[in-house]
Structure formats: structure tokens, C-alpha cells
Amino acid sequence: MKQIKGLYKLSRPVSTLSGVLAVFLGGYVAGTGEWLRVTLAAVSTLLISAAANAWNDYLDVEIDKINQPRRPLPSGMVSLSTARNFSFILAVLSVIVAAFINWQAFLIASISNVLLYVYSLRMKNTVLIGNAIVAFISAMSAVFGGVAAGNVVPTFWLAIIIVTGIMGREVLKTMADYEGDLSQRVRTIATAWGRRPARIVFYMLGSITLIMMMVPHLLRIYHPIYGYVVGFGVYPVVLYIMLRVTRERTGPQLEKLSQLMKYDFLIWFLAVMLGASI
């Protein structure tokens, strides 16, 4: 029972929620009503994310002993071999599920798995390249929903906004993990360039995200309610986070801001749903 609970935590089901919702959002704006295929894409995405989370924890066990000692692996809830096998099984299942949708979905699931494994194994210890891979795959969740629904074009705006937003959050996370990454000589934008340049890049990406979020409203792609929800619901939270990301913030404080940024994206999801439905 303890190990099952550990595997559950290892998969980080809450963190996979945003990707699953992005798939449904992509299927929703596609407007074809192919909800069975979209649901299969969401299940495949959940499995891909859970597999990547387990694999990432498997490789980062030494770092997590410093940054997050209560995680399943550093705390001893799950063995390293079990975590590795759990990750591989989930990855294979995700590809099998995607194969029941169409060949494009099978291809997306396969490439996403490979990229995430390569990211954790080789690209995480890079400046921005690894972050860009995570942002790209996150954006592909919305496209995945459009592919499954049979109408991918309306998902492209979603993908562009998700790329910039997730990229900004990834940079913020490197600042939150600075101490542990530095001790293990992990190269991120924060450890390689310094925390101040990392903050500047985060501010730039946050600003670009806010601008890109408003473009669909200005181009009248969605109903005006989209702009209202973004302006009064999303903007204040992002601006608050940007103002709070200063050199005085500790790792745990920056991690909380990173989590807040993730939840703020759910408000943006709501804005898209409302704007696309009217």
C-alpha cells in the first residue's frame, strides 16, 4: 500500500492536469464533437506526463534529496528500479492508447515520449534548450486535442500562448531550484547565467505571454468575454507574480509563485472556453 501511494505521488497527478485540460481545450475549440477520440488523447497525455514525471524523479533523486527530500524516491517510499519500470510501462501504454486515435496521434505520442526522456537524460542540464522542450511538448497538448478531433487549425493560437507561458514558468522553476541545481552542478539559466539574468528573461517571457493572450481578443477570434476574463482574471495574477519575483525570494517562495502561475493558466483555459462557445 505504501508503494502504491508512492507511485501515485511519483506520477504527480495534479501536475498532469494542465496537460489533460489543454487536450480537451484543443478538442473543444476544434468544434467537431469527436469527444471519444479527444478523451483517448487526454488519457494518452496523462500517461505521457506521469511517465516523464517518474523518469525525471528517477534521474534527479540526488538533487531532490536537497530540494524536495519528501518526494517518494529520496524518502524511500519507492525504489529506483520500481520508479524506472513504472515510467517505461506508462510510456508504452500512452503510445498504445494514441494508436487507437489515428496515425498522427500515434506519432505525437511517440515523439513526445522520446523528447521527454531525452530532456531528463541530456537536455535538462542545458541553458533554455531543455526548458524549450518542455514548453513545446506542453503546447502540443492542445494541438494533440485538435488532431484527435480532426480539426487542428484552431489550436495553433492556444499552442503559441502555452509555449511562452510555460517557458516563463520553466525559467521561474530554475530560480526556485537554484540551490539544489548548483550543488549538483546542473546547468540552467539560473546557475549558468545567474539569478538576475534569469529574472530578466522571466520578466520578458511573462510580458510576451500577456501580450499574446490578448491578441486573439484584438483579432476577434473569440467572443469579447474572452478579453474580459483574461484582463480581469489572468493579468492581475501574472503581474503579481512578476512583481514578487525578486532577489530576496527564497527557493520555496519562488516555488509557490510557480505553482500559482500554473493555476492561473486554468483561468485562461476558462476564458478560451467562454470565448469559443459564444
TIBANU-776500 format. One line per 4 residues: number of its first residue (from 1); their letters; for each residue x, y, z of N, C-alpha, C, O, CB. Coordinates in steps of 0.2 Angstrom, whole numbers, plus 5000, padded with zeros to 4 digits. Glycine has a CB too. Layout:
! TIBANU-776500
NUM = A = X/Y/Z/X/Y/Z/X/Y/Z/X/Y/Z/X/Y/Z  ...
***
This chain:
! TIBANU-776500
1 = MKQI = 5004/4994/5000/5000/5000/5000/5004/5006/5000/5003/5011/4997/4995/5000/5006  5010/5006/5004/5014/5012/5004/5017/5013/4997/5018/5019/4995/5020/5011/5009  5019/5008/4994/5022/5009/4987/5018/5011/4982/5019/5015/4978/5025/5002/4985  5011/5009/4983/5006/5011/4978/5005/5019/4979/5005/5023/4974/4999/5008/4979
5 = KGLY = 5005/5021/4985/5004/5028/4987/5010/5032/4984/5010/5038/4982/5003/5029/4994  5016/5029/4985/5022/5032/4982/5022/5033/4974/5024/5038/4972/5028/5028/4984  5020/5028/4971/5019/5028/4964/5014/5033/4962/5015/5037/4957/5017/5021/4961  5009/5034/4965/5004/5039/4964/5007/5046/4965/5006/5050/4960/4998/5038/4969
9 = KLSR = 5011/5047/4970/5014/5053/4971/5020/5055/4965/5021/5060/4963/5017/5054/4978  5023/5049/4964/5028/5050/4959/5025/5052/4952/5029/5056/4948/5032/5043/4958  5019/5050/4950/5016/5052/4944/5014/5059/4944/5012/5062/4939/5010/5047/4942  5013/5062/4950/5011/5069/4951/5005/5070/4947/5005/5074/4942/5017/5074/4948
13 = PVST = 4999/5067/4949/4993/5068/4945/4990/5075/4944/4987/5077/4939/4988/5064/4948  4991/5079/4950/4989/5086/4949/4993/5090/4944/4990/5094/4940/4990/5089/4956  4999/5089/4943/5003/5092/4939/5002/5090/4931/5003/5094/4927/5011/5091/4940  4999/5084/4930/4997/5082/4924/4990/5085/4922/4988/5085/4916/4997/5074/4924
17 = LSGV = 4987/5088/4926/4980/5090/4925/4980/5096/4920/4976/5096/4915/4977/5093/4931  4985/5100/4920/4985/5106/4915/4986/5103/4908/4983/5106/4903/4991/5111/4916  4990/5098/4907/4991/5095/4900/4984/5091/4898/4982/5092/4892/4996/5090/4900  4981/5088/4902/4975/5085/4901/4969/5090/4899/4966/5089/4894/4972/5080/4906
21 = LAVF = 4969/5095/4903/4964/5100/4901/4966/5104/4894/4961/5106/4891/4964/5105/4907  4972/5104/4893/4974/5108/4887/4972/5103/4881/4970/5106/4875/4982/5109/4886  4972/5097/4881/4970/5092/4876/4962/5093/4875/4960/5094/4869/4971/5085/4878  4958/5093/4881/4951/5094/4880/4950/5101/4877/4945/5102/4873/4948/5094/4887
25 = LGGY = 4954/5106/4879/4953/5113/4876/4954/5113/4869/4950/5116/4865/4958/5118/4880  4959/5110/4867/4960/5109/4859/4955/5106/4856/4953/5108/4850/4967/5105/4858  4952/5100/4859/4946/5097/4856/4940/5101/4856/4936/5101/4851/4945/5090/4860  4940/5105/4861/4934/5110/4861/4934/5115/4856/4928/5116/4853/4934/5113/4868
29 = VAGT = 4939/5119/4855/4940/5124/4850/4939/5121/4843/4938/5124/4838/4946/5128/4851  4941/5114/4842/4941/5111/4836/4933/5111/4833/4932/5112/4827/4944/5104/4836  4929/5110/4838/4922/5110/4837/4919/5105/4832/4914/5106/4829/4920/5116/4833  4922/5099/4833/4920/5093/4828/4915/5088/4832/4912/5084/4829/4926/5090/4825
33 = GEWL = 4916/5088/4839/4912/5084/4843/4914/5077/4844/4911/5072/4846/4905/5084/4840  4921/5076/4842/4924/5069/4842/4927/5068/4849/4933/5067/4850/4930/5068/4837  4922/5068/4854/4924/5068/4861/4928/5061/4863/4932/5061/4868/4919/5069/4865  4926/5056/4860/4929/5049/4861/4936/5049/4860/4940/5047/4864/4925/5043/4858
37 = RVTL = 4938/5052/4854/4945/5052/4852/4949/5057/4856/4955/5056/4858/4945/5054/4844  4945/5063/4858/4949/5068/4862/4950/5065/4869/4955/5066/4872/4944/5074/4862  4945/5061/4871/4946/5058/4878/4952/5053/4878/4956/5053/4883/4940/5054/4880  4953/5049/4872/4959/5045/4872/4965/5049/4872/4970/5047/4875/4958/5040/4865
41 = AAVS = 4965/5054/4868/4971/5059/4868/4973/5061/4875/4978/5062/4877/4970/5065/4863  4967/5063/4879/4968/5065/4886/4971/5060/4890/4976/5061/4894/4962/5068/4889  4969/5054/4889/4972/5048/4893/4979/5047/4891/4983/5046/4896/4968/5042/4892  4981/5047/4885/4987/5046/4882/4992/5052/4885/4998/5051/4887/4988/5046/4875
45 = TLLI = 4989/5058/4885/4993/5064/4888/4995/5063/4895/5000/5064/4898/4990/5070/4887  4990/5060/4899/4991/5059/4906/4996/5054/4907/5000/5055/4912/4984/5057/4909  4996/5049/4903/5001/5043/4904/5008/5046/4902/5013/5044/4905/4999/5037/4900  5008/5050/4897/5015/5053/4895/5018/5057/4900/5024/5057/4902/5014/5057/4888
49 = SAAA = 5014/5061/4903/5016/5066/4908/5018/5062/4915/5023/5064/4918/5010/5071/4910  5014/5057/4917/5016/5053/4923/5022/5049/4921/5026/5049/4926/5010/5048/4924  5023/5047/4915/5029/5043/4914/5035/5048/4914/5041/5046/4917/5029/5040/4907  5035/5054/4912/5040/5059/4912/5042/5061/4919/5047/5062/4920/5038/5065/4907
53 = NAWN = 5036/5062/4923/5037/5064/4930/5041/5058/4934/5046/5060/4937/5031/5065/4933  5040/5052/4933/5043/5047/4936/5050/5046/4934/5055/5045/4938/5039/5040/4935  5051/5047/4927/5058/5046/4925/5062/5052/4927/5068/5051/4929/5058/5046/4917  5059/5058/4927/5063/5064/4930/5065/5063/4937/5071/5065/4939/5059/5070/4929
57 = DYLD = 5061/5061/4941/5062/5059/4948/5068/5054/4949/5072/5054/4953/5056/5057/4952  5067/5049/4945/5072/5044/4945/5079/5046/4943/5084/5044/4947/5070/5038/4939  5080/5051/4939/5086/5054/4937/5089/5059/4942/5094/5061/4943/5086/5057/4930  5084/5063/4945/5085/5068/4950/5085/5067/4957/5084/5071/4961/5080/5074/4948
61 = VEID = 5086/5060/4959/5085/5058/4966/5090/5062/4970/5088/5064/4976/5086/5051/4966  5096/5063/4968/5101/5066/4972/5100/5074/4973/5100/5076/4979/5108/5065/4969  5097/5077/4968/5095/5084/4968/5089/5085/4973/5089/5089/4977/5094/5087/4961  5084/5080/4972/5078/5080/4976/5080/5079/4984/5076/5081/4988/5073/5075/4974
65 = KINQ = 5085/5076/4985/5087/5075/4992/5088/5082/4996/5088/5082/5002/5093/5070/4993  5090/5087/4992/5091/5093/4994/5085/5098/4993/5083/5101/4998/5097/5097/4991  5082/5098/4987/5077/5102/4985/5070/5100/4988/5066/5104/4991/5076/5103/4978  5069/5093/4987/5062/5090/4990/5063/5083/4993/5062/5078/4990/5057/5090/4983
69 = PRRP = 5066/5083/4999/5068/5077/5002/5062/5072/5004/5062/5067/5005/5071/5078/5008  5056/5075/5003/5050/5071/5005/5047/5068/4999/5042/5064/4999/5044/5076/5008  5050/5069/4993/5047/5065/4987/5048/5058/4988/5052/5056/4992/5051/5068/4981  5044/5054/4984/5044/5046/4985/5051/5043/4985/5052/5039/4989/5040/5043/4980
73 = LPSG = 5055/5045/4980/5062/5042/4980/5067/5044/4985/5070/5039/4988/5065/5044/4973  5068/5050/4986/5073/5052/4992/5070/5050/4999/5074/5049/5003/5074/5059/4992  5064/5049/5000/5061/5047/5006/5061/5040/5007/5060/5037/5012/5054/5050/5007  5062/5036/5001/5062/5029/5002/5056/5025/5001/5055/5019/5002/5065/5027/5008
77 = MVSL = 5050/5029/4999/5044/5026/4998/5044/5021/4992/5040/5016/4992/5038/5031/4997  5048/5023/4987/5048/5019/4981/5055/5018/4979/5060/5022/4980/5044/5023/4975  5057/5012/4977/5064/5010/4975/5065/5013/4968/5061/5014/4964/5065/5003/4975  5072/5014/4966/5074/5017/4960/5072/5012/4954/5069/5015/4949/5081/5018/4960
81 = STAR = 5073/5006/4955/5071/5001/4949/5063/5001/4948/5061/5001/4942/5073/4994/4951  5059/5002/4953/5052/5002/4953/5050/5008/4949/5045/5008/4945/5049/5001/4960  5053/5014/4951/5051/5020/4948/5053/5020/4940/5049/5022/4936/5055/5026/4951  5059/5017/4938/5061/5016/4931/5056/5012/4927/5054/5014/4922/5068/5014/4931
85 = NFSF = 5054/5006/4930/5050/5002/4927/5043/5005/4926/5040/5004/4921/5049/4995/4930  5041/5008/4931/5034/5011/4931/5034/5017/4926/5029/5017/4922/5033/5015/4938  5039/5020/4925/5039/5025/4919/5039/5022/4913/5035/5025/4908/5046/5029/4920  5043/5017/4911/5043/5014/4905/5036/5011/4903/5034/5011/4897/5048/5008/4905
89 = ILAV = 5033/5008/4908/5026/5005/4907/5021/5010/4905/5017/5009/4900/5024/5001/4913  5021/5016/4908/5016/5021/4907/5018/5024/4900/5013/5025/4896/5017/5026/4912  5024/5024/4898/5026/5027/4891/5023/5023/4886/5020/5025/4881/5033/5028/4891  5024/5016/4887/5022/5011/4882/5014/5012/4881/5011/5011/4876/5024/5004/4883
93 = LSVI = 5011/5012/4887/5003/5012/4887/5001/5018/4883/4996/5018/4880/5001/5012/4894  5004/5024/4884/5002/5030/4881/5002/5030/4874/4998/5033/4870/5007/5036/4883  5007/5027/4871/5008/5026/4864/5003/5021/4861/5000/5022/4856/5015/5023/4862  5001/5016/4865/4996/5011/4863/4989/5014/4862/4985/5013/4858/4996/5005/4868
97 = VAAF = 4988/5018/4867/4981/5022/4868/4981/5027/4862/4976/5027/4858/4980/5026/4874  4986/5030/4860/4986/5035/4855/4985/5032/4848/4982/5035/4843/4993/5039/4855  4988/5026/4847/4987/5022/4841/4980/5021/4839/4978/5020/4833/4991/5015/4842  4975/5021/4844/4968/5020/4843/4965/5026/4840/4959/5026/4838/4965/5017/4849
101 = INWQ = 4968/5032/4840/4965/5038/4838/4966/5038/4830/4962/5038/4826/4968/5044/4841  4973/5040/4828/4975/5040/4821/4982/5040/4821/4986/5040/4826/4972/5046/4818  4985/5039/4815/4992/5039/4815/4996/5045/4817/5002/5045/4819/4994/5037/4808  4993/5051/4816/4996/5057/4818/4996/5058/4826/5001/5060/4828/4992/5063/4816
105 = AFLI = 4991/5055/4829/4991/5055/4836/4996/5050/4839/5000/5052/4844/4984/5053/4839  4997/5044/4836/5002/5040/4837/5009/5043/4837/5014/5042/4841/5002/5033/4833  5010/5047/4831/5017/5050/4830/5018/5055/4836/5024/5056/4838/5017/5053/4823  5013/5059/4837/5014/5064/4843/5016/5061/4849/5020/5064/4853/5007/5069/4843
109 = ASIS = 5012/5056/4851/5013/5052/4857/5020/5049/4858/5024/5050/4863/5008/5047/4859  5022/5047/4852/5029/5043/4852/5035/5049/4852/5039/5048/4856/5030/5039/4845  5034/5054/4848/5039/5059/4849/5039/5063/4855/5045/5064/4858/5038/5065/4843  5033/5064/4858/5033/5067/4865/5037/5063/4870/5041/5066/4874/5026/5068/4867
113 = NVLL = 5036/5056/4870/5039/5052/4875/5047/5052/4874/5050/5053/4879/5037/5045/4874  5049/5052/4868/5056/5052/4866/5059/5059/4869/5064/5059/4872/5057/5051/4859  5056/5064/4867/5058/5071/4869/5059/5072/4876/5064/5074/4879/5054/5076/4866  5054/5069/4880/5054/5070/4887/5059/5066/4890/5062/5068/4895/5047/5068/4890
117 = YVYS = 5060/5060/4888/5066/5055/4890/5072/5058/4889/5077/5059/4893/5065/5048/4888  5073/5061/4883/5080/5064/4881/5081/5071/4885/5086/5072/4887/5080/5066/4874  5075/5074/4886/5076/5080/4890/5078/5079/4897/5083/5082/4900/5069/5084/4891  5075/5074/4901/5078/5072/4908/5085/5069/4908/5088/5070/4912/5073/5067/4911
121 = LRMK = 5086/5066/4902/5093/5062/4902/5099/5067/4900/5104/5066/4903/5092/5056/4898  5097/5071/4895/5103/5075/4892/5101/5083/4892/5106/5086/4893/5104/5073/4885  5095/5085/4891/5094/5092/4889/5092/5096/4895/5092/5102/4895/5088/5092/4884  5091/5093/4901/5089/5096/4907/5095/5101/4909/5094/5106/4912/5086/5092/4912
125 = NTVL = 5101/5098/4908/5107/5101/4910/5109/5106/4905/5115/5106/4903/5112/5096/4912  5105/5110/4902/5107/5115/4897/5103/5121/4899/5099/5122/4903/5104/5112/4890  5106/5127/4895/5103/5133/4896/5097/5134/4891/5098/5135/4885/5108/5139/4896  5091/5134/4894/5085/5136/4890/5083/5130/4885/5077/5130/4883/5086/5142/4886
129 = IGNA = 5087/5126/4882/5085/5121/4877/5080/5116/4880/5075/5115/4878/5092/5118/4875  5082/5114/4886/5078/5109/4890/5071/5112/4892/5066/5109/4891/5081/5107/4896  5071/5119/4894/5065/5122/4895/5061/5123/4889/5055/5122/4890/5067/5129/4898  5064/5124/4883/5060/5125/4877/5057/5118/4875/5051/5118/4872/5065/5127/4872
133 = IVAF = 5060/5113/4877/5057/5106/4875/5051/5105/4879/5046/5103/4876/5062/5101/4876  5051/5107/4886/5045/5106/4890/5040/5110/4888/5034/5108/4887/5047/5108/4897  5041/5117/4886/5036/5121/4883/5033/5119/4877/5027/5120/4876/5039/5128/4882  5037/5116/4872/5035/5114/4866/5030/5108/4867/5025/5108/4864/5041/5112/4861
137 = ISAM = 5032/5103/4871/5028/5097/4872/5021/5099/4876/5016/5097/4874/5031/5092/4876  5022/5104/4880/5016/5107/4884/5011/5110/4879/5005/5109/4879/5017/5112/4889  5013/5114/4874/5009/5117/4869/5006/5111/4864/5001/5112/4862/5014/5122/4865  5010/5106/4863/5007/5101/4859/5001/5097/4862/4998/5094/4858/5013/5095/4858
141 = SAVF = 5000/5098/4868/4994/5095/4871/4988/5098/4868/4983/5094/4866/4994/5096/4879  4988/5104/4867/4982/5107/4864/4981/5105/4856/4976/5104/4854/4982/5115/4864  4987/5105/4853/4987/5103/4846/4985/5095/4846/4981/5093/4841/4994/5103/4843  4987/5091/4851/4985/5084/4851/4977/5084/4851/4975/5079/4848/4988/5081/4857
145 = GGVA = 4974/5088/4855/4967/5088/4855/4964/5090/4849/4959/5086/4847/4964/5093/4861  4967/5094/4845/4964/5096/4839/4965/5090/4834/4961/5089/4829/4967/5102/4836  4971/5087/4834/4972/5082/4829/4967/5076/4831/4965/5073/4826/4980/5079/4830  4966/5074/4837/4961/5069/4839/4954/5071/4836/4951/5067/4834/4961/5068/4846
149 = AGNV = 4953/5077/4837/4946/5079/4835/4945/5080/4827/4939/5080/4825/4944/5086/4838  4951/5080/4824/4950/5081/4817/4950/5088/4814/4948/5089/4808/4944/5077/4814  4952/5093/4818/4952/5100/4816/4958/5103/4820/4956/5106/4825/4946/5103/4816  4964/5104/4817/4970/5106/4821/4971/5113/4821/4974/5116/4825/4976/5102/4819
153 = VPTF = 4968/5117/4816/4970/5124/4814/4968/5128/4820/4972/5133/4822/4966/5126/4808  4962/5128/4823/4960/5132/4829/4964/5132/4835/4964/5136/4840/4953/5131/4831  4968/5126/4835/4973/5125/4841/4979/5129/4841/4983/5129/4846/4974/5118/4842  4981/5132/4835/4988/5135/4834/4989/5141/4839/4994/5142/4842/4989/5137/4827
157 = WLAI = 4983/5145/4840/4984/5151/4844/4985/5148/4852/4989/5151/4855/4978/5155/4844  4982/5143/4853/4982/5140/4860/4990/5138/4861/4993/5139/4866/4978/5134/4861  4992/5135/4856/4999/5132/4857/5004/5138/4857/5009/5137/4861/5001/5128/4850  5003/5143/4854/5008/5149/4854/5008/5152/4861/5013/5153/4864/5006/5154/4849
161 = IIVT = 5002/5153/4864/5002/5156/4871/5004/5151/4876/5008/5153/4880/4994/5157/4872  5003/5145/4875/5006/5140/4880/5013/5139/4880/5016/5139/4885/5003/5133/4879  5016/5140/4874/5024/5140/4873/5027/5145/4877/5031/5144/4881/5026/5140/4866  5024/5151/4877/5028/5157/4880/5026/5157/4888/5031/5158/4892/5025/5164/4877
165 = GIMG = 5020/5155/4889/5018/5154/4897/5022/5149/4900/5025/5150/4906/5011/5153/4897  5023/5143/4897/5026/5138/4900/5034/5139/4901/5037/5137/4905/5025/5131/4897  5036/5142/4895/5043/5144/4895/5045/5149/4901/5050/5148/4904/5045/5147/4888  5041/5153/4902/5042/5158/4908/5042/5154/4914/5046/5156/4919/5037/5163/4908
169 = REVL = 5037/5150/4915/5036/5146/4921/5043/5141/4922/5045/5141/4928/5030/5142/4921  5045/5139/4917/5051/5134/4917/5057/5138/4920/5061/5136/4924/5053/5131/4911  5058/5145/4917/5063/5149/4920/5062/5150/4927/5067/5150/4931/5064/5155/4916  5056/5152/4929/5055/5153/4936/5057/5147/4941/5059/5148/4946/5047/5155/4937
173 = KTMA = 5055/5141/4938/5057/5135/4942/5064/5134/4943/5067/5131/4948/5054/5129/4938  5068/5136/4938/5076/5136/4938/5078/5140/4944/5083/5139/4947/5079/5138/4932  5075/5146/4945/5077/5150/4951/5075/5147/4957/5078/5148/4962/5073/5157/4950  5069/5144/4957/5067/5140/4963/5071/5135/4965/5072/5133/4971/5059/5138/4963
177 = DYEG = 5074/5131/4960/5078/5125/4962/5086/5127/4962/5090/5123/4961/5077/5120/4956  5087/5134/4962/5094/5136/4961/5099/5132/4966/5104/5130/4964/5094/5143/4963  5097/5132/4972/5102/5129/4977/5104/5122/4976/5110/5120/4976/5099/5130/4984  5099/5118/4975/5100/5111/4973/5103/5110/4967/5108/5105/4966/5093/5107/4973
181 = DLSQ = 5101/5113/4961/5105/5113/4955/5112/5115/4955/5116/5112/4952/5101/5117/4950  5113/5120/4959/5120/5122/4960/5125/5117/4963/5130/5116/4961/5120/5129/4963  5122/5114/4968/5126/5109/4972/5127/5103/4968/5132/5100/4969/5122/5107/4978  5123/5101/4963/5124/5096/4959/5127/5098/4952/5127/5093/4947/5117/5092/4958
185 = RVRT = 5129/5104/4951/5132/5106/4945/5127/5106/4939/5130/5104/4934/5138/5103/4944  5121/5107/4940/5116/5106/4935/5116/5113/4931/5115/5118/4935/5109/5104/4937  5117/5113/4925/5117/5120/4921/5110/5122/4919/5107/5118/4915/5122/5119/4915  5108/5127/4922/5101/5130/4920/5103/5137/4919/5108/5140/4920/5096/5129/4925
189 = IATA = 5098/5141/4917/5099/5148/4916/5101/5152/4922/5104/5157/4922/5093/5151/4912  5098/5149/4928/5099/5152/4934/5106/5151/4937/5110/5155/4939/5094/5150/4939  5109/5145/4936/5115/5143/4938/5121/5145/4933/5126/5146/4936/5116/5135/4939  5119/5145/4927/5125/5147/4922/5125/5154/4921/5131/5157/4920/5123/5143/4915
193 = WGRR = 5120/5157/4920/5120/5165/4919/5119/5169/4925/5121/5175/4925/5114/5166/4914  5116/5166/4930/5115/5170/4936/5108/5171/4938/5104/5171/4933/5119/5176/4936  5106/5172/4944/5099/5173/4945/5096/5180/4942/5090/5180/4941/5098/5173/4953  5100/5185/4942/5097/5191/4939/5096/5191/4932/5090/5193/4930/5103/5197/4940
197 = PARI = 5100/5188/4928/5098/5187/4921/5092/5182/4920/5088/5184/4916/5104/5184/4917  5091/5177/4924/5086/5173/4924/5079/5177/4926/5074/5176/4922/5087/5167/4929  5080/5181/4930/5074/5185/4932/5072/5190/4926/5066/5191/4924/5075/5190/4938  5077/5193/4923/5075/5197/4917/5072/5193/4911/5067/5195/4908/5082/5200/4914
201 = VFYM = 5075/5187/4910/5071/5183/4905/5064/5181/4907/5060/5181/4903/5076/5176/4904  5063/5179/4913/5057/5178/4916/5052/5184/4915/5046/5183/4912/5057/5176/4923  5054/5190/4916/5050/5196/4915/5048/5197/4908/5043/5198/4906/5054/5202/4918  5053/5195/4903/5052/5196/4896/5047/5191/4894/5042/5193/4890/5058/5195/4892
205 = LGSI = 5047/5185/4896/5043/5179/4894/5036/5181/4897/5031/5179/4893/5045/5172/4896  5036/5183/4903/5029/5184/4906/5026/5190/4902/5020/5190/4901/5030/5186/4913  5029/5195/4900/5026/5201/4897/5024/5198/4890/5019/5200/4887/5031/5206/4896  5028/5194/4886/5026/5192/4880/5020/5187/4880/5015/5188/4876/5032/5187/4877
209 = TLIM = 5019/5183/4886/5013/5179/4887/5007/5184/4887/5002/5182/4885/5014/5175/4893  5008/5189/4891/5002/5193/4892/5000/5197/4886/4994/5197/4884/5004/5199/4897  5005/5199/4882/5003/5202/4875/5000/5196/4871/4995/5198/4867/5009/5204/4872  5003/5190/4870/5000/5185/4866/4993/5183/4868/4989/5181/4864/5004/5179/4866
213 = MMVP = 4992/5183/4874/4985/5181/4877/4980/5186/4874/4974/5184/4873/4985/5181/4884  4981/5192/4873/4977/5197/4871/4976/5198/4864/4971/5200/4861/4979/5204/4874  4980/5195/4860/4980/5195/4853/4973/5192/4850/4970/5195/4846/4986/5192/4849  4971/5186/4852/4965/5183/4850/4959/5188/4851/4954/5188/4847/4964/5176/4853
217 = HLLR = 4959/5192/4856/4954/5196/4858/4954/5202/4853/4949/5204/4850/4955/5199/4865  4960/5205/4852/4961/5210/4847/4959/5208/4840/4956/5212/4836/4968/5213/4847  4960/5202/4838/4959/5199/4831/4952/5197/4831/4949/5194/4826/4964/5194/4829  4948/5197/4836/4941/5195/4837/4940/5187/4835/4935/5185/4832/4937/5199/4832
221 = IYHP = 4945/5184/4837/4945/5176/4836/4939/5173/4841/4936/5169/4839/4952/5173/4837  4939/5176/4847/4934/5174/4852/4929/5179/4853/4931/5185/4852/4938/5171/4858  4924/5178/4857/4919/5182/4859/4923/5187/4864/4927/5185/4868/4913/5179/4863  4920/5194/4865/4923/5198/4869/4924/5196/4876/4928/5199/4880/4919/5205/4869
225 = IYGY = 4920/5191/4879/4921/5189/4886/4927/5186/4887/4930/5186/4893/4915/5184/4887  4931/5184/4882/4937/5181/4882/4942/5186/4885/4946/5185/4890/4940/5178/4876  4942/5192/4882/4946/5198/4884/4945/5200/4891/4949/5202/4894/4945/5203/4879  4938/5200/4893/4937/5202/4900/4940/5198/4905/4942/5200/4910/4929/5203/4900
229 = VVGF = 4939/5191/4904/4941/5186/4909/4949/5186/4909/4952/5186/4914/4939/5179/4907  4952/5187/4903/4960/5187/4903/4962/5194/4907/4966/5194/4911/4962/5187/4896  4959/5199/4905/4961/5206/4908/4960/5206/4915/4964/5209/4919/4957/5211/4904  4954/5204/4918/4952/5204/4925/4954/5198/4929/4954/5198/4935/4945/5206/4926
233 = GVYP = 4955/5192/4926/4956/5186/4929/4963/5184/4929/4966/5182/4934/4952/5181/4927  4966/5184/4923/4973/5182/4922/4978/5187/4923/4983/5186/4927/4974/5179/4915  4978/5193/4920/4983/5198/4921/4985/5200/4928/4991/5200/4929/4980/5204/4917  4980/5201/4932/4982/5203/4939/4986/5198/4943/4991/5200/4946/4976/5204/4943
237 = VVLY = 4985/5191/4942/4989/5186/4945/4996/5186/4942/5001/5186/4946/4986/5179/4944  4997/5186/4935/5003/5186/4932/5007/5192/4934/5013/5192/4935/5002/5186/4924  5004/5198/4934/5008/5204/4936/5010/5204/4944/5015/5206/4945/5003/5210/4935  5006/5201/4948/5008/5200/4955/5014/5195/4955/5018/5197/4959/5002/5197/4959
241 = IMLR = 5014/5190/4952/5019/5185/4952/5026/5189/4949/5031/5188/4952/5018/5179/4947  5025/5193/4944/5031/5196/4941/5034/5201/4946/5040/5202/4947/5029/5200/4935  5029/5204/4950/5032/5209/4955/5035/5206/4961/5039/5209/4964/5026/5213/4957  5033/5200/4962/5035/5196/4968/5042/5192/4967/5045/5190/4971/5030/5191/4971
245 = VTRE = 5043/5191/4960/5050/5188/4959/5055/5193/4959/5057/5196/4955/5049/5185/4952  5058/5193/4965/5064/5197/4967/5070/5193/4969/5069/5188/4971/5062/5203/4971  5075/5197/4970/5081/5193/4973/5081/5191/4980/5084/5187/4982/5087/5197/4972  5076/5194/4984/5075/5192/4991/5071/5186/4992/5071/5183/4997/5071/5198/4994
249 = RTGP = 5068/5183/4986/5064/5177/4987/5068/5171/4988/5073/5170/4984/5059/5177/4981  5066/5167/4992/5069/5160/4993/5066/5155/4988/5061/5156/4985/5068/5158/5001  5070/5149/4988/5068/5144/4984/5060/5142/4985/5056/5142/4980/5072/5138/4984  5058/5140/4991/5052/5138/4992/5046/5144/4990/5041/5142/4988/5051/5137/5000
253 = QLEK = 5048/5150/4991/5044/5156/4990/5043/5156/4982/5037/5157/4980/5046/5162/4992  5048/5155/4978/5048/5155/4971/5044/5149/4969/5040/5150/4964/5055/5155/4968  5045/5144/4972/5041/5138/4970/5033/5139/4971/5029/5136/4967/5043/5131/4974  5031/5142/4976/5024/5144/4977/5022/5148/4972/5016/5148/4969/5023/5147/4984
257 = LSQL = 5026/5153/4970/5024/5158/4964/5023/5154/4957/5019/5155/4953/5029/5163/4963  5028/5149/4957/5027/5144/4951/5021/5141/4950/5018/5140/4945/5033/5140/4950  5019/5138/4956/5013/5134/4957/5007/5139/4955/5002/5137/4952/5012/5131/4964  5007/5145/4958/5002/5150/4957/5001/5152/4950/4995/5152/4947/5003/5156/4961
261 = MKYD = 5006/5152/4946/5006/5153/4939/5003/5148/4935/4999/5149/4930/5014/5155/4936  5004/5142/4937/5001/5136/4934/4994/5136/4935/4990/5135/4930/5004/5129/4937  4991/5138/4941/4984/5138/4942/4981/5144/4939/4975/5143/4937/4983/5138/4950  4985/5149/4937/4982/5155/4934/4980/5153/4927/4976/5156/4924/4987/5161/4934
265 = FLIW = 4984/5148/4924/4983/5146/4917/4976/5143/4917/4973/5143/4911/4988/5141/4915  4973/5140/4922/4966/5137/4922/4961/5143/4921/4956/5141/4918/4965/5134/4929  4962/5149/4923/4958/5154/4922/4958/5156/4915/4953/5158/4912/4960/5161/4926  4964/5156/4912/4965/5157/4904/4961/5152/4900/4958/5153/4896/4972/5157/4902
269 = FLAV = 4961/5145/4903/4958/5140/4900/4950/5142/4900/4947/5141/4895/4959/5133/4903  4948/5144/4905/4941/5146/4906/4939/5152/4901/4934/5151/4898/4939/5148/4913  4943/5156/4900/4942/5162/4896/4942/5159/4889/4937/5162/4885/4948/5167/4896  4946/5155/4887/4945/5152/4880/4939/5148/4879/4935/5149/4874/4951/5147/4878
273 = MLGA = 4937/5144/4884/4931/5140/4883/4925/5145/4883/4920/5144/4878/4930/5136/4890  4924/5150/4887/4919/5155/4886/4919/5159/4879/4914/5160/4876/4919/5160/4892  4925/5161/4877/4926/5165/4871/4924/5161/4865/4921/5163/4860/4932/5167/4871  4926/5154/4865/4924/5150/4859/4917/5147/4859/4915/5145/4854/4929/5144/4859
277 = SI = 4914/5147/4865/4907/5144/4865/4902/5149/4863/4896/5147/4862/4906/5142/4872  4903/5156/4863/4898/5161/4862/4898/5163/4855/4894/5167/4853/4898/5167/4867
***
